[in-house]
Amino acid sequence: MIAYRLRRLAHVSVAASLVTAVLACAAADAATLAVNVSARGNQRSTWQDAFDKFKKANPDVDLKVTYVAEEAYKVQLGGWLATDPPDVVSWHDGERMAYYAQRGLLEDLSPDWNKNGWSQQYASVKEASTYKGKQYAAPLGYDAYGFFYRKDLFEKAGIKGEPKTWEEFLDACKKLKASGVAPIAVAARDSWTLAAWFDYLDLRINGNAFHQKLMAGEIPYTDARVKKVYTAWKTLIDEHYFIDNALSYDLDSIAPFLVNGKASMMLMGTFFSASIPASVKPETGYFRFPVIDANVPMAEDGPVNVLLIPAKAKNKADARKLLAFMEQPQINADLAKGWGTLPSNSQAAEPEDAISKVGFQTLANTKGGIAQFYDRDMTKEMADEGMKAMQQFYSDPSQIDALLVRLEATRKRIYKK
């Protein structure tokens, strides 16, 4: 395992160095752009289609694009921004964006928001793009999170309709298990998939105001309200409602569970819709995370992907041209469609995909607030420790108290509160 990790780190380091060399070789007057891509879906081709349209509309701009694998990108971004960055970079909203804005590494885009009408078109994600009253990000697509499920397996188990309440959800899990199907698939090897469970249980039990204070390090992890979240989660684990050996599976290896009917539900972002084969799409539905406490306003996770202009960018004029182009309603919609995400521009056409349509309407009608996702709403060090603790909890849910004591010690060290 140690040798594997060292080889992986070496691979990431080499990849990052190559990216730096490519960017450094770009013509001095070219507008340079670096975007992070994963192997899933049509990410690269969707980006390239938008850039080709930009070049056609702006033949005077020499645009140099570098595509970077996700892991290498995460390693390299901070170094770029602090030294010799591209003119535009892709990243995430919320704390992820604020982390660099706080350090003076991002260009203030507030004038662009005012000039281009983004405050109206992107009203729902303006707060997530703002740090201390100024906007630093140009929003792209975002994801709604909810349950993908197999309609045919629900029917076979005698489940009538999508669960609206926690009691209905638990009853559905019980019936699915009795029918011989694992109720829930989860790719627990990817710790962020567990973070989605923590987010939603906390949002439904304690609400978004509490959740954001917890994300900001203002609430002790030994608070009874945090334990209540883990206790509700423990019930699902104790009842064996999740697939066996979930810690062995990452997201890329979990899709067959739903496709082959070995599991019935999965809590995941709407981007996952693009991974569902056409053969099972008609039998696949999608519903909002159920109500746990009717007195708590319904909040959702809606993480936003963004473009940023580094403070040290050399060609900010052309960088702003690119951002203005990418923020147009049609381009925003095209990017979202290609990625399997949702357009964050209010003037963009509603998605045609049935699952994306539900997610779009859910976020558009959310009254309790939109969170950016666990590891995008808090400082990275705390998020990493929190998600590692979630995997430990999943492996042994009997250790809730000891786990929360350790997280509280970590919170005090990181936030000094």
Helices and strands as residue ranges (DSSP letters): H 2-25, E 31-37, H 43-57, E 63-69, H 70-82, E 88-92, H 95-102, H 110-116, H 118-121, G 123-125, G 127-129, E 130-131, E 134-135, E 138-142, E 145-150, H 151-156, H 166-178, E 182-184, H 191-205, H 208-215, H 224-238, G 246-248, H 251-259, E 263-269, G 270-275, G 281-283, E 284-287, E 300-301, E 304-308, H 316-326, H 329-339, E 342-343, H 354-364, E 370-371, H 374-377, H 380-395, G 397-399, H 400-415
